[in-house]
Amino acid sequence: MKYLITGITGQDGLHLTSKILSSASKDSVLGITRTIPNKSFFKNLEYLIPKADLKSVELTSIDMLKSYDVEKIISDYQPDMIFNLSGPSSVYNSFSNPQNTFDSIYGIFNNLVNACVKNNNFCSFFQPSSSEMFKDSKGERLTEKSELEPLSPYAKAKYSVHNQVKEIRDKYDWNINSGILFNHESEFRKNDYLFMKVINSAIAIKNGHEEKITLGSLDLIRDWSYAGDIANAIFLMTKNDVKKDYVIGSGNGNSIELLVNKVFSYFNLDFKDYISLDKKLLRKNTPKTILSNPEKIRTELGWQVQVKFDELIEKCISYKLTMGD
């Protein structure tokens, strides 16, 4: 099997590559990234699967917004599966550059699909959608049939692609599917995301380098999963001929306050002594609670999360303390 993974160096790409390498030794992975060479990618991959044979993983760099370059990759490599994980992932940043966010998310997807059609290569294809697309459910658990009402530029771009997936799947009878991903974190999450911001601040405070952490709220409740579990779901739904979309999340909600408390308690700190709140950091119309109902993927594909919330926190802290990243 030949796998093509765009955005491979992100946390989802790392865990997905790890999953593939752990499943079959003869499979090959071609990853598209903006940075070549990428020593940190292979370093992180070895962190996940020590002593793994990484010769079957190759990285290449192309402009995914150039249709010719994308067509050439599909023509030359002839992948059996495509996982399109590239594009902007920050909801917050999408407000400062909405057009670029839309052009990147929609344009990359469109180029990949068109390249596959031109090459008559209707291989299994995974496209990530987002829980950000949903209308505020006031705490109700969200399913594949829940009402969609994207409010951010990021969510609007994801929504457009999500609808395109359904149209293309029906038109070509193609195993092209969307996973509606809820919040997920891992050791490799970038430092400007909430999970790592809390962990980095706790470490800095413990070491005497910082005095406070400023957050927008402690009350928001989110459905946090481990990116490794999410990657397992992505792989499972793509390798099967499902031709449908799935909500992918833990189904469990935890507040930001609980996250902060658990992280600071790990370092024997009382978070109440170090917290500062600034509501200006909150996005407008941010729902208080976002929870998934992953019953469909549990029932049909047998998937469920393996890493619980406490273990997820410990994995991220352990990586930061061990790798110093």
N, C-alpha and C positions, 0 to 999 in steps of 0.2 A: 504494500500500500504506500502511496505517496501523498503526503499531507502538505498543504499550503496554509501557512498561518501568517496573516498580516498583523502588524502590531505585536509581534512575538515577544518583544522584550518587556512588555507590561506584565503585571502580576498574573493575569489570566493566561497570557501566552506562555509564561514560564510553567505554570501548573499544568497546562494542557500538554505542553511538550514533555513534561515529566511523566504524565499519564501515558502518552503514546510510547515513549521509550521503555516504560515499565511493562507494557502490554505485549510488544512483539519486537524481537531483536532485528528483524529484517526490514522493518519499515523505515522510510526516510522522511525527513521533515525539511522543507524549505521555508525559512522565515524571512519575512520582509520587515526591515527596520530602517530607521533614518541614520543609524550610526554604525559604521563599519571601520575597523573591527570593534567588537563589543565584548571586552573581557569580563565585564561585570555580569553579563547574561550567562556566560558559561560558568562563572564562579557561583552564581546563584543556582544554576541548574545542578551543579555538583553538590551544593548544600542540600538540595531536595533529594537527590539520588547519588550518594557517594559512590565513587568508582564506576560510574556509568560510562558506557562507550558512547562518546559524543561525536564520533566520526559520521554518524548518520544524520547529523543536524548541520545544515548549511544556512548561513545568513547572506542576504543580498539587499542592496539598497536601490530602490527606484522611486520615482515620483508617482504615487498612486493616483494623482489627479491628471496624469497624462495617459490618455486612452491607449496610445500606441505601445507604451512601456508595459502596461497591464496586459494587453493582448499578447505581447511577445512572451511574457512570463507564462501565461496559460498555454500558449502554443508549444513552447519549448519544454515545459515541465510536465504538462498533462496530468494534473493532480487528480487523485481519487476522492479527496475531500478538501473542502475549503472552509477555513474558520476566519471570518473577517472581523478581527479584533482591533483594527486600526481606527484612527480618528480621535477627536477631542473627547475627554471623559469627565471634564469638570463642568458641572452645572453653573457654578458660581462665575467662572471665567467666561461662560457663553454670553453673559449679559454685556460684557465689555466689547465683544466682537461677534455679534449674532450672525452676520452674513458669512464670515469665515467658518463659523461652527457649522452652519447649514451646508455650505459648499463642500466642506471636508467630509462630513458624514454621508450626505446624499451622493456627492460626486464619486467618492471611492467605491461605494456600493454599486452605483450605476455602471462604472467602468468595469468592475469585476463581472457583473451579470452580462453586460454586453459582450465582453471578451469570451465568456463561456459559450454564449449563444453562437457567436461567430465561429468558434472552434468546434461547435457541436459537441461540447463537453458538459453534459448535464450531471456532473458529479454531485454528491451530497454537499450541501452548503449550509453553514450556520451563520446567522446574522443576529447580533445581540440587540435586543430592544431594552427598554428601561422602565422601571416602576415609576419614574418621573412622569410618564405619559398619563397616568391615571388621574381622574378627578378626585378631589379630597373626599374620602369615604367616611370621614368622621370616626375612624377607628375600626370600621368593618374590614374584614379580611378580603383581600383583592384576588380575584380569579381571572381567568382568560376572558370572561364575559363581562367583567366590570366596566363601568363607563370610563371612557378616555377623554381627558380635557387637558392637553399639554399647556403649561403656562410659561415655561422658560424657552429661550431659543434652542437650547440643547434638547429639551423634550419635544419641541415641535419638529426638529430634524429627525429624531428617532421615530416619531409618529408617522412622518411621511414615508420613511423607509419601511416601517412595519406594515403599512398598507400596501406598499409596492410588493413586498414579499408574498402577500396573499394573492395578489393579482398575477404575479409571475408563476407562482406555484400552480394555480388553476390553468393558466394559459398553456404551460408546457408539461403539465403533470410531473413536476420537478420536485425532488426531495430537498426543497429549500425551506428552511424553518427559522423562526425567531424564538429565542429564549428571552422572556421578559424578566430581566435580572433585577433582583433587589440588592440592597446594600451588601457588599461583601468585601472583606479585608484579608490581608495576609502579611507575611514578613516583608514583602516587597512593595508594599503600598508607598507611594511618594509622601514626602514629609509635609506637604501642604494640605493633606486630607485630615479630617477630624481625628480619626483613630490614632494616627502617628503623631499628630500635634499633641494630643494628650500624653502619650507615652514619652515623647521627646521632652516635653515640659517637666514631667515627673522626674525623669532622669536628671535633667539640668537643675531642678530645684534640690533634689537629693544631693547633688554634687556641689551645691552652692553657687551655681552659675546664673540662676534665675530666681526671682522672688514670687512671681505670680503667673497665672495662666488666665487669659481673657477669652471667654466664650460667649456666644450669643444667647444661649439658653441651656438649662439643665433638664427641662421638662419634655423635650421632644423624644418620641419613642420610635425606634427604627428596628428593622428586621435584618440584623447583621448575621452573615454566614462567613464561613472560611472559603477563600477563593479556590482552594483545592477541591472542596466539595462541589462548588459551582462548575469547575472544569470537568469533573466527573459527569455531571448532568449534561453539559454541552457535548461531551464525547458520546455519551449514551444515546442522546436524541439524534445525533448526526449519523452515527453508524447504523442506526435502525431506519427503516424506510417508513417514517412516521407521517411525513407530509402534513405537519400541524405545528402549532405554537404552544409553548408551555410557560407558565409562571414558574420561576425558579427562585426559591427563597426558603428560609428555615421554618417559617410559620410562627416564629417566636419573636416577641417584641422586648426590647430592653431600652431603658431611658439613658440619655446622656449622663445623667447624674449617677446611675449605676455603673456605667463605664468608667467615669472619672474616679468614683469611689474605689472600684476594684483595682484600677491601675495604681492609684496613690497608696492604697493599702498594701500592695505588693512591696512597696518601698518603705512601709511603716510610717506613712505620712497621713495626716488628717486633711483631706482635700479642702475642707471648709476654711482652713487657714491660708489657702493659696489661690482661691478662686475669685475672679472678678467677672462680672457680667456686663455685656454691652449689647443691647438689642439691635444696634445698628449693624451688627454682623449677620443678623438674620435676613434671609431673602424674603421679599414680600410674598404673601399668600402661602408661606410654607406650612404644609399640613402638620398638625401636632403628632399624628400617628400614621405610620405607613407600615402595613402588615400584609404578608402574602398568605395565600391559601394554596399550597402546592399539592393538593390532593390529586389532581389530574396526573401529574408526573409520577407521583408515588404509586397510584393505582395501575397506570398503564405501563410504566417502565421500571417500577420497583426502586426508584431513587429516593434517597432521603439523606439529610445531613449526617455526618459522622462526628464532626468536631463541634463541640458545644461552646457556648459563649465564653465561659471561663478559660477553656483550653485555647481558644482563639487569641485571647488577650495574652496568655502565657507564651504562646508561640511567637507573637510579635515582640514581646519584651525580651525573650530569650535571644532572638535574632539580633536585636539592637545591641544587647549587652555582649553578645559573642562576636558579631561581625563588625561592630562599631560603625555601622552605616546609618 
